[in-house]
Amino acid sequence: MSDIKNAKDLRTMKESDLKERMDELAAEHMKLRFQRATMQLNNTARVGQVRREIARIKTILAERS
């Protein structure tokens, strides 16, 4: 699983990289949701971490446009 980036690191990334990262995180979030639904998820906190990182990326993209 990928590491969590803080907002400072995300702000230095290009827009295309941010969109790519957001797509990766969205796919991971979907996998985590399925694992949670089938009771196979070990690290339940990861769902919230991924959600928050997606929100950070969306916020940064909105600030740039």
N, C-alpha and C positions, 0 to 999 in steps of 0.2 A: 504494500500500500504506500501511496505517496505521502510525503511529509507535508505538514501544514505550513503555509507561507503567511507571514504577517503582511499587513497592508503596505508597509514600507517597501518590502521586496516586490510586491505585486505592482506598485506604482512605477517601478523601474522597467517593467516588462512592456513589450510592444502590444498594440491592440490585438493583432492576429494571434500572438502567443497567449494572451488572456482568454480569447475566445476558444482556443484549442484546449487550454487548461480547464475552462468551464465545461466543455464537452466531456473531457475525461472525468471530471468530478461528477457530472450528471449521470454518466454511465455507472460510476462507482456507487453513487447514491442509490440508484435503482437496484443494483446487486445487493447492497446492504439491506434495503427494504425487504427484498425477497428472503434474504437470510433471516431477518428478524421475524418475518411472518411464519417461516417454517421452523423456528426455534433453533437455528443453526448458528446464530450470531454470537460470537464470544465477546467482542468489544462493543458494547452497546453505545458507548460514548462517541464512537467514530461517526455514527449517523449525524449527530449534532455538529461535530467538527466539520464534516463535509458540507453540511447545510450552511454553516456560517462562512466557510471559505467561498462558496458559491455567491453568497450575499455580498461579501467583500468585493469580489470581482465585478458583480453587477453594479455596485455602487461606484467603483472606479471608472467603469465604462460609461456610466451615466454622467459622471463629473466631466469626462473628456468630451462628451458630445453637446 
